């Protein structure tokens, strides 16, 4: 029996609307230490987006490497496998590799080729069971940059997208090259990319594949893999088949992720038998939606915040994040300033304020009225309507100035 803890999208160093997430990361890393011991984990996977930025701060790097050391000490025989995501600088992530390997930590960045042949050995990581015998492997693959994929021009003649064909070819080439070294043992593949059918988080996940390709089908991954450990999408979910899964991120990374059940995935490999279990990780800081359902009037905001019953002297890092949903009726144009004024009297951090959408019937009347031809509408009026529909407020003079300059250039 081999137990693999699948994690991804740590995004160390992230800020949310200018608020640091360091306190939350420290707390969830403490929980990870408990999990690897409680579940007797043999291998830990971080499936990309270790950092939030390709140039992480010194504080973010210190936090990350301190977490790795603590995890290694908590479960000394555990192997840790880290792959680069689209937010990571692969070379920077790999730089301390010789030092990290002393702690049984393997880092895999970009695919490397010599004379057209892939340097496959770097991607194969043996995993030992509790008795020290190799019982499984991890085939570690990072975010597929253009340089990682085979020559896309050569694949242009194939049906479908050459990028999808390139990703499929990459995994097939790695498996063909390494199959003989895996002794028919079960293996786990990693990937950091968007698999078609997965739920995205608005405002948090970039469309990342090269060539304008947004997503790949789940069948790019060889069916021989016991499990595919994915990163990039922040919601824990299976895609295509039950053994192709995103573990999701450790904490909500945008306001749209407020409803998610964040956590990690424990994968158990027992010969041909594969089971997976989502382990929730409690949020160190509440992430609230006000109201819980529906919308409020702006004049009700103070009442909702009072009802939370928060201690007024809460430290800034422990103050809940709040997402506000506002009714459109009677909303003044300067409503965001009013939100800041009211919320400033409470120990909360406002990270999102959304206005109820224009009813579909009104949308249709405004934008698809068959009695009014598009040529009969003034472009400025259409701009104002679109702006208000998107942001819930009329454009101000600065917005109109930009519009008029763009219109003049067009």
KOLKEBA-731490 format. One record per residue (C-alpha): x, y, z; residue in one letter; residue number from 1. Coordinates in steps of 0.2 Angstrom, whole numbers. Each point is the difference from the previous one (the first is absolute). Last residue first. Example, Ala and Ser with C-alpha at 12.3 -4.5 7.8 and 13.67 -1.06 7.14 Angstrom:
<atoms>
+-------+-------+-------+------+-----+
:     X :     Y :     Z : type : seq :
+-------+-------+-------+------+-----+
:    68 :    -5 :    36 :    S :   2 :
:    -6 :   -17 :     3 :    A :   1 :
+-------+-------+-------+------+-----+
</atoms>
This chain:
<atoms>
+-------+-------+-------+------+-----+
:     X :     Y :     Z : type : seq :
+-------+-------+-------+------+-----+
:   -54 :   268 :  -172 :    X : 410 :
:    12 :    13 :     7 :    X : 409 :
:   -15 :    12 :     3 :    X : 408 :
:   -10 :   -13 :     9 :    X : 407 :
:    15 :    -5 :    11 :    X : 406 :
:     2 :    18 :     5 :    X : 405 :
:   -19 :     2 :     3 :    X : 404 :
:     0 :   -16 :    11 :    X : 403 :
:    15 :     6 :    10 :    X : 402 :
:    -9 :    17 :     3 :    X : 401 :
:   -16 :    -9 :     5 :    X : 400 :
:     9 :   -10 :    13 :    X : 399 :
:     8 :    15 :     7 :    X : 398 :
:   -16 :     9 :     1 :    X : 397 :
:    -9 :   -13 :    10 :    X : 396 :
:    -8 :   -16 :    -7 :    X : 395 :
:   -17 :    -5 :     8 :    X : 394 :
:     0 :   -13 :    13 :    X : 393 :
:    -3 :   -19 :     2 :    X : 392 :
:    17 :    -4 :    -7 :    X : 391 :
:    -5 :   -11 :   -15 :    X : 390 :
:   -17 :     5 :    -4 :    X : 389 :
:     4 :    18 :     3 :    X : 388 :
:    15 :    -1 :   -12 :    X : 387 :
:   -10 :    -8 :   -13 :    X : 386 :
:   -14 :    13 :     1 :    X : 385 :
:    12 :    14 :     0 :    X : 384 :
:     9 :    -7 :   -15 :    X : 383 :
:   -16 :    -2 :   -10 :    X : 382 :
:    -5 :    18 :     4 :    X : 381 :
:    18 :     6 :    -6 :    X : 380 :
:    -2 :   -11 :   -16 :    X : 379 :
:   -16 :    10 :    -5 :    X : 378 :
:   -13 :   -12 :    -5 :    X : 377 :
:    -9 :     1 :   -17 :    X : 376 :
:    14 :   -11 :    -8 :    X : 375 :
:    -5 :   -14 :    12 :    X : 374 :
:   -17 :     0 :    -7 :    X : 373 :
:   -15 :     3 :    13 :    X : 372 :
:   -16 :    -9 :    -3 :    X : 371 :
:     8 :   -17 :     3 :    X : 370 :
:     5 :     4 :    18 :    X : 369 :
:    15 :   -11 :     3 :    X : 368 :
:    11 :    10 :    11 :    X : 367 :
:   -11 :    10 :    12 :    X : 366 :
:   -16 :   -10 :    -1 :    X : 365 :
:    10 :   -17 :     1 :    X : 364 :
:    10 :     6 :    15 :    X : 363 :
:   -16 :     6 :     8 :    X : 362 :
:    -8 :   -17 :    -2 :    X : 361 :
:    16 :    -8 :     7 :    X : 360 :
:    -1 :    10 :    16 :    X : 359 :
:    15 :    12 :     2 :    X : 358 :
:    12 :    -9 :    11 :    X : 357 :
:     1 :     3 :    19 :    X : 356 :
:    15 :    10 :     5 :    X : 355 :
:    16 :    -7 :     6 :    X : 354 :
:    11 :     6 :    14 :    X : 353 :
:    16 :   -11 :     3 :    X : 352 :
:    15 :     0 :    12 :    X : 351 :
:    -7 :     9 :    15 :    X : 350 :
:    11 :    -3 :    15 :    X : 349 :
:    -9 :     0 :    16 :    X : 348 :
:     2 :     7 :    18 :    X : 347 :
:   -14 :    13 :    -2 :    X : 346 :
:    -1 :    19 :     0 :    X : 345 :
:    10 :     1 :   -17 :    X : 344 :
:   -14 :   -11 :    -8 :    X : 343 :
:   -12 :    15 :     0 :    X : 342 :
:    12 :    12 :    -8 :    X : 341 :
:     7 :   -13 :   -12 :    X : 340 :
:   -17 :    -5 :    -6 :    X : 339 :
:    -5 :    18 :    -2 :    X : 338 :
:    15 :     3 :   -11 :    X : 337 :
:    -5 :   -15 :   -11 :    X : 336 :
:   -18 :     7 :    -1 :    X : 335 :
:     5 :    16 :    -9 :    X : 334 :
:   -13 :    -3 :   -14 :    X : 333 :
:   -14 :    -2 :    12 :    X : 332 :
:    -9 :   -17 :     1 :    X : 331 :
:   -19 :     3 :     1 :    X : 330 :
:    -4 :   -17 :    -8 :    X : 329 :
:    15 :   -10 :    -5 :    X : 328 :
:     0 :   -11 :    15 :    X : 327 :
:    17 :    -3 :     8 :    X : 326 :
:    10 :   -16 :     3 :    X : 325 :
:    15 :     3 :    11 :    X : 324 :
:    15 :   -12 :     2 :    X : 323 :
:     9 :     1 :    17 :    X : 322 :
:    17 :    -6 :     6 :    X : 321 :
:     0 :    -3 :    18 :    X : 320 :
:    12 :     9 :    12 :    X : 319 :
:    14 :   -12 :     6 :    X : 318 :
:    14 :     9 :    -9 :    X : 317 :
:    -6 :    17 :     6 :    X : 316 :
:     1 :    -4 :    18 :    X : 315 :
:   -18 :    -1 :     7 :    X : 314 :
:    -3 :    15 :    12 :    X : 313 :
:   -18 :     3 :    -4 :    X : 312 :
:    -5 :   -18 :     5 :    X : 311 :
:   -12 :    -6 :   -14 :    X : 310 :
:   -19 :    -1 :     3 :    X : 309 :
:    -4 :    -4 :   -18 :    X : 308 :
:   -17 :     8 :     2 :    X : 307 :
:     9 :    17 :     1 :    X : 306 :
:     7 :    -3 :   -18 :    X : 305 :
:   -18 :    -4 :    -6 :    X : 304 :
:    -7 :    15 :     8 :    X : 303 :
:    13 :    12 :    -7 :    X : 302 :
:    -3 :    -7 :   -18 :    X : 301 :
:   -19 :     3 :     1 :    X : 300 :
:     1 :    17 :    -8 :    X : 299 :
:     9 :    -7 :   -16 :    X : 298 :
:   -15 :   -11 :    -3 :    X : 297 :
:     3 :   -19 :     1 :    X : 296 :
:     1 :   -14 :   -12 :    X : 295 :
:    -5 :   -18 :    -1 :    X : 294 :
:     8 :   -14 :    11 :    X : 293 :
:    12 :     1 :    14 :    X : 292 :
:    -2 :    19 :     1 :    X : 291 :
:    14 :     4 :     1 :    X : 290 :
:    13 :   -14 :    -6 :    X : 289 :
:    13 :    -5 :    13 :    X : 288 :
:    18 :    -6 :    -1 :    X : 287 :
:     5 :    -5 :    18 :    X : 286 :
:    18 :     0 :     4 :    X : 285 :
:    10 :   -16 :     4 :    X : 284 :
:   -11 :    -9 :   -13 :    X : 283 :
:    -1 :   -19 :     5 :    X : 282 :
:     8 :   -12 :   -12 :    X : 281 :
:   -12 :   -13 :    -7 :    X : 280 :
:     8 :   -17 :    -4 :    X : 279 :
:    -7 :    -6 :   -17 :    X : 278 :
:     3 :   -19 :    -1 :    X : 277 :
:     6 :   -10 :   -14 :    X : 276 :
:     0 :   -19 :    -3 :    X : 275 :
:    11 :   -10 :   -12 :    X : 274 :
:     0 :   -19 :    -1 :    X : 273 :
:    12 :    -8 :   -13 :    X : 272 :
:    13 :    -3 :    13 :    X : 271 :
:    -5 :     9 :    15 :    X : 270 :
:     2 :    19 :    -4 :    X : 269 :
:    -9 :    12 :    12 :    X : 268 :
:    -2 :    18 :    -5 :    X : 267 :
:    -3 :    13 :    13 :    X : 266 :
:    -7 :    17 :    -7 :    X : 265 :
:     3 :    17 :     8 :    X : 264 :
:   -11 :    14 :     6 :    X : 263 :
:   -12 :    14 :    -6 :    X : 262 :
:   -19 :    -3 :     1 :    X : 261 :
:    -5 :    14 :   -12 :    X : 260 :
:   -14 :    13 :     3 :    X : 259 :
:    12 :    15 :     2 :    X : 258 :
:    10 :    -4 :   -16 :    X : 257 :
:    -8 :    14 :   -10 :    X : 256 :
:     8 :    12 :    13 :    X : 255 :
:    17 :    -5 :    -6 :    X : 254 :
:    14 :   -11 :     7 :    X : 253 :
:   -10 :   -11 :    12 :    X : 252 :
:    12 :   -10 :    10 :    X : 251 :
:     9 :   -17 :    -3 :    X : 250 :
:    -3 :     0 :   -19 :    X : 249 :
:    -9 :   -14 :    -9 :    X : 248 :
:     5 :   -18 :     0 :    X : 247 :
:    -4 :    -1 :   -18 :    X : 246 :
:    -4 :   -18 :    -6 :    X : 245 :
:     2 :   -13 :   -14 :    X : 244 :
:    -3 :   -16 :     9 :    X : 243 :
:   -19 :     2 :     0 :    X : 242 :
:    -1 :     2 :   -19 :    X : 241 :
:    -4 :    15 :   -11 :    X : 240 :
:     5 :    13 :    13 :    X : 239 :
:    -1 :    -3 :    19 :    X : 238 :
:    -1 :    15 :    11 :    X : 237 :
:     8 :    11 :    14 :    X : 236 :
:    -3 :    18 :    -6 :    X : 235 :
:    16 :    10 :    -3 :    X : 234 :
:     4 :    -4 :   -18 :    X : 233 :
:    18 :     0 :    -3 :    X : 232 :
:     7 :   -17 :     7 :    X : 231 :
:    -3 :   -18 :    -5 :    X : 230 :
:     4 :   -17 :     8 :    X : 229 :
:    -4 :   -13 :   -13 :    X : 228 :
:    -2 :   -17 :     8 :    X : 227 :
:     3 :   -19 :    -4 :    X : 226 :
:     8 :     6 :   -16 :    X : 225 :
:    -2 :   -14 :   -14 :    X : 224 :
:   -14 :    11 :    -8 :    X : 223 :
:    13 :    11 :    -7 :    X : 222 :
:    -4 :    19 :     3 :    X : 221 :
:    -6 :     9 :   -16 :    X : 220 :
:   -17 :    -8 :     3 :    X : 219 :
:    -5 :    14 :    12 :    X : 218 :
:    -3 :    12 :   -14 :    X : 217 :
:    11 :    15 :    -1 :    X : 216 :
:    -4 :    18 :     4 :    X : 215 :
:     2 :    18 :    -5 :    X : 214 :
:    10 :    -1 :   -16 :    X : 213 :
:     6 :    18 :    -5 :    X : 212 :
:    16 :    -7 :    -7 :    X : 211 :
:     7 :    -4 :    17 :    X : 210 :
:   -11 :    -6 :    15 :    X : 209 :
:    -3 :    12 :    14 :    X : 208 :
:   -17 :     7 :     2 :    X : 207 :
:     3 :     8 :    16 :    X : 206 :
:    -8 :    -5 :    16 :    X : 205 :
:    -6 :    12 :    14 :    X : 204 :
:   -12 :    12 :    -7 :    X : 203 :
:   -14 :   -12 :    -3 :    X : 202 :
:     4 :   -17 :     8 :    X : 201 :
:    -1 :   -14 :   -13 :    X : 200 :
:   -10 :   -16 :     0 :    X : 199 :
:     8 :   -14 :    -9 :    X : 198 :
:    -9 :    -7 :   -16 :    X : 197 :
:    16 :     2 :   -11 :    X : 196 :
:    16 :    -3 :    10 :    X : 195 :
:     9 :    16 :     4 :    X : 194 :
:    19 :    -2 :     3 :    X : 193 :
:    12 :    -6 :    14 :    X : 192 :
:     3 :   -18 :    -2 :    X : 191 :
:     6 :   -15 :    11 :    X : 190 :
:    -1 :   -18 :    -4 :    X : 189 :
:    -1 :   -14 :    14 :    X : 188 :
:     7 :   -17 :    -3 :    X : 187 :
:    -4 :   -18 :     4 :    X : 186 :
:    15 :   -12 :    -1 :    X : 185 :
:     3 :    -9 :   -17 :    X : 184 :
:    19 :     0 :     3 :    X : 183 :
:     0 :    19 :    -1 :    X : 182 :
:    16 :     1 :   -10 :    X : 181 :
:    -6 :    -8 :   -16 :    X : 180 :
:   -15 :    12 :    -1 :    X : 179 :
:    12 :    15 :     1 :    X : 178 :
:     2 :     5 :   -19 :    X : 177 :
:   -17 :    -5 :    -5 :    X : 176 :
:    -8 :     9 :    15 :    X : 175 :
:    10 :    16 :    -4 :    X : 174 :
:    -4 :    -1 :   -19 :    X : 173 :
:   -18 :    -3 :     4 :    X : 172 :
:    -1 :    15 :    12 :    X : 171 :
:     8 :    12 :   -13 :    X : 170 :
:   -10 :    -7 :   -14 :    X : 169 :
:   -16 :     4 :     8 :    X : 168 :
:     6 :    17 :     4 :    X : 167 :
:     5 :     3 :   -18 :    X : 166 :
:   -16 :    -7 :    -7 :    X : 165 :
:   -10 :    12 :    11 :    X : 164 :
:    12 :    14 :    -6 :    X : 163 :
:    -2 :    -6 :   -18 :    X : 162 :
:   -19 :     3 :     1 :    X : 161 :
:   -11 :   -13 :    -9 :    X : 160 :
:     5 :   -11 :   -14 :    X : 159 :
:    19 :    -2 :    -3 :    X : 158 :
:     9 :    10 :   -13 :    X : 157 :
:     5 :    14 :    12 :    X : 156 :
:    10 :   -13 :    10 :    X : 155 :
:    17 :     4 :    -7 :    X : 154 :
:    -3 :    18 :     2 :    X : 153 :
:    -3 :    -3 :    19 :    X : 152 :
:    18 :    -7 :     2 :    X : 151 :
:    -2 :   -11 :    16 :    X : 150 :
:    -6 :     9 :    16 :    X : 149 :
:    11 :     7 :    14 :    X : 148 :
:     6 :    15 :    -9 :    X : 147 :
:   -18 :     6 :    -3 :    X : 146 :
:    -3 :    -1 :    19 :    X : 145 :
:    -8 :   -16 :     7 :    X : 144 :
:    -4 :     3 :    19 :    X : 143 :
:    11 :   -13 :     9 :    X : 142 :
:     1 :   -19 :    -2 :    X : 141 :
:     4 :   -12 :    14 :    X : 140 :
:    -2 :   -19 :    -4 :    X : 139 :
:    -2 :    -6 :    18 :    X : 138 :
:     5 :   -18 :     4 :    X : 137 :
:    -7 :   -14 :    10 :    X : 136 :
:     5 :   -14 :    12 :    X : 135 :
:    19 :     3 :     3 :    X : 134 :
:     4 :    -9 :    16 :    X : 133 :
:     4 :     9 :    16 :    X : 132 :
:   -12 :    -9 :    12 :    X : 131 :
:   -12 :    14 :     1 :    X : 130 :
:    -1 :     1 :   -19 :    X : 129 :
:    12 :     8 :   -12 :    X : 128 :
:    -4 :    12 :   -14 :    X : 127 :
:    11 :     1 :   -16 :    X : 126 :
:     1 :    17 :    -9 :    X : 125 :
:     1 :     0 :   -19 :    X : 124 :
:     0 :    17 :    -8 :    X : 123 :
:    19 :     3 :     0 :    X : 122 :
:     3 :   -16 :    -9 :    X : 121 :
:   -10 :     6 :   -15 :    X : 120 :
:    13 :    11 :    -8 :    X : 119 :
:   -10 :     1 :   -16 :    X : 118 :
:     8 :    -4 :   -16 :    X : 117 :
:     2 :    14 :   -14 :    X : 116 :
:    19 :     1 :     1 :    X : 115 :
:    -2 :     2 :    19 :    X : 114 :
:   -17 :     6 :     7 :    X : 113 :
:    -5 :     7 :    16 :    X : 112 :
:   -18 :     2 :     7 :    X : 111 :
:    -2 :    15 :    11 :    X : 110 :
:     0 :    -2 :    19 :    X : 109 :
:     1 :   -15 :    11 :    X : 108 :
:     4 :     1 :    19 :    X : 107 :
:     4 :   -15 :    10 :    X : 106 :
:     0 :     1 :    19 :    X : 105 :
:     7 :   -15 :    10 :    X : 104 :
:     8 :    13 :    13 :    X : 103 :
:    17 :    -2 :    -8 :    X : 102 :
:    -8 :     3 :   -17 :    X : 101 :
:    -4 :    17 :     6 :    X : 100 :
:    18 :     5 :     0 :    X :  99 :
:     3 :    -6 :   -18 :    X :  98 :
:   -16 :     8 :    -6 :    X :  97 :
:     3 :    17 :     6 :    X :  96 :
:    -1 :     8 :   -17 :    X :  95 :
:   -16 :   -10 :    -6 :    X :  94 :
:   -12 :    12 :     5 :    X :  93 :
:    10 :    15 :    -7 :    X :  92 :
:     1 :   -10 :   -17 :    X :  91 :
:   -18 :    -4 :     0 :    X :  90 :
:    -6 :    18 :     3 :    X :  89 :
:   -17 :    -3 :     8 :    X :  88 :
:   -17 :     7 :    -4 :    X :  87 :
:    -2 :   -12 :   -15 :    X :  86 :
:     3 :   -15 :    12 :    X :  85 :
:    17 :    -8 :     4 :    X :  84 :
:     0 :   -18 :     7 :    X :  83 :
:     3 :    -5 :    18 :    X :  82 :
:     2 :   -18 :     6 :    X :  81 :
:     3 :    -4 :    19 :    X :  80 :
:     5 :   -17 :     6 :    X :  79 :
:    -5 :    -5 :    17 :    X :  78 :
:    12 :    -9 :    12 :    X :  77 :
:     3 :    15 :    11 :    X :  76 :
:   -19 :     3 :     4 :    X :  75 :
:     0 :    15 :    12 :    X :  74 :
:    17 :     5 :    -4 :    X :  73 :
:    -3 :     0 :   -19 :    X :  72 :
:   -16 :    11 :     3 :    X :  71 :
:     9 :    12 :    11 :    X :  70 :
:    14 :     2 :   -13 :    X :  69 :
:   -12 :     2 :   -14 :    X :  68 :
:   -10 :    13 :    10 :    X :  67 :
:    16 :    10 :     3 :    X :  66 :
:     4 :     0 :   -18 :    X :  65 :
:   -17 :     7 :    -4 :    X :  64 :
:     0 :    14 :    13 :    X :  63 :
:    18 :     5 :    -4 :    X :  62 :
:    -4 :     1 :   -19 :    X :  61 :
:   -15 :    11 :     4 :    X :  60 :
:    10 :    11 :    11 :    X :  59 :
:    14 :     2 :   -13 :    X :  58 :
:   -13 :     6 :   -12 :    X :  57 :
:    -6 :   -11 :   -14 :    X :  56 :
:     5 :     4 :   -18 :    X :  55 :
:   -10 :   -12 :   -11 :    X :  54 :
:   -15 :     5 :    11 :    X :  53 :
:   -13 :    -9 :    10 :    X :  52 :
:    12 :   -13 :     6 :    X :  51 :
:    -2 :   -19 :     0 :    X :  50 :
:   -10 :     1 :   -16 :    X :  49 :
:     2 :   -18 :    -4 :    X :  48 :
:    -5 :   -18 :     5 :    X :  47 :
:     7 :     0 :    17 :    X :  46 :
:     1 :   -19 :     3 :    X :  45 :
:     3 :    -8 :    17 :    X :  44 :
:     6 :   -18 :     1 :    X :  43 :
:    -1 :   -14 :    13 :    X :  42 :
:   -13 :     7 :    11 :    X :  41 :
:    -4 :    -8 :    17 :    X :  40 :
:   -17 :     8 :     1 :    X :  39 :
:     1 :     8 :    17 :    X :  38 :
:    18 :     5 :    -4 :    X :  37 :
:    -2 :     8 :   -17 :    X :  36 :
:   -16 :     7 :     6 :    X :  35 :
:     7 :     9 :    16 :    X :  34 :
:    14 :     8 :   -10 :    X :  33 :
:   -13 :     6 :   -13 :    X :  32 :
:   -10 :     8 :    14 :    X :  31 :
:    15 :    10 :     5 :    X :  30 :
:     2 :     5 :   -19 :    X :  29 :
:   -18 :     6 :     1 :    X :  28 :
:     4 :    12 :    14 :    X :  27 :
:    16 :     7 :    -7 :    X :  26 :
:    -9 :     3 :   -17 :    X :  25 :
:   -14 :     9 :     9 :    X :  24 :
:    11 :    12 :     9 :    X :  23 :
:    10 :     3 :   -16 :    X :  22 :
:   -16 :     5 :   -10 :    X :  21 :
:     4 :    19 :    -1 :    X :  20 :
:   -14 :    12 :    -4 :    X :  19 :
:     3 :    11 :   -16 :    X :  18 :
:   -17 :    -5 :    -8 :    X :  17 :
:     6 :   -18 :     4 :    X :  16 :
:    18 :    -2 :     2 :    X :  15 :
:    10 :   -16 :    -6 :    X :  14 :
:    17 :    -4 :     7 :    X :  13 :
:    -2 :   -19 :    -1 :    X :  12 :
:   -12 :    -5 :   -14 :    X :  11 :
:    -3 :   -17 :     8 :    X :  10 :
:    -8 :    -6 :   -17 :    X :   9 :
:     2 :   -19 :     3 :    X :   8 :
:    -2 :   -14 :    12 :    X :   7 :
:    -1 :   -19 :    -3 :    X :   6 :
:     5 :   -10 :    16 :    X :   5 :
:     6 :   -17 :    -6 :    X :   4 :
:    -3 :   -16 :    10 :    X :   3 :
:     9 :   -16 :    -6 :    X :   2 :
:    -7 :   -17 :     5 :    X :   1 :
+-------+-------+-------+------+-----+
</atoms>
